[in-house]
């Protein structure tokens, strides 16, 4: 299982999500959006009807991804897993 995080450097919840995954030994990659890429990020947020970062996805062995949500959703997801 691999996680993909859409993040911004200025976001404390993004940092906490990365730390949570690292401390639990989960493999993840991150896509960091800069201020100049705000329009692209906004389109992704609109697509998933999500207003904040981080946006966290889980990717299975077959390459299928599932949208988890944000930091709090990740905490719950890891508890349930």
N, C-alpha and C positions, 0 to 999 in steps of 0.2 A: 504494500500500500504506500502510495506517495501522495503528499499534499502539495498543492500549488497555492501560493499566497499572492494576491494582488495588493500591494502596499504603497504607502508613502513614507518617506524618511521621517517626516514630522509627526507621525501618528504613534502615540504611546501604546495603543492597543495592538498595533502592528508589531511593535517590539515585543510585547508580552506574548503574542501568538507565536512568534519565532522562538522565544525562550521556552515556552511551554512544549513545543514540538521537540526542540533540542533536548530538553531535560528528560523527556520521555523516550528519546532515542528514535524518533520518527524521521524518515527521509522526507525532505521537502525542497522545493525550489521556490524562488521568489521573483516576482516581476515588480520592480519599483518604478512608480510613475513620478516623473518630474512635473514641475509647474507647467512647463510648455506642453505637456501631454494631457492636460486636464480634460480637454474635449474628448479624447479617446476614452479615458477613464469614465467620464460621464455617460458615454454611450454604453459601455459595459454595465455600469450601474443600472441604467435604464432597462437594458435587456433583461437583467435578473430582478428588476424592481427592488433594488437595494440602494440605500442612500449613503452608506459609509464605507470606509476601509477599516480593517482588512476585509477582503472578500476571499474566502477560503474554499477551495475545492479539494475533493478527494479523488484520486485516480487509481483505478484497480488494475490488476495484471493484464486485463484485456485492452486497456487504454481508454476505458469509459470513465468519464468524469461526472461527479455529482457535486452540486453546490451545497456546502455545509452552512455557510452564513458568515458571521463575524466571530470575534474573539469569544464571547459568551457562548455562542453556539458550538464553537470548537471545544470548549471546556466540557459542555454537556455531551457532545459526541464522543469524546475520549472516555468519559465516565461510562457511557452505554456500551462502548466497544470492548 
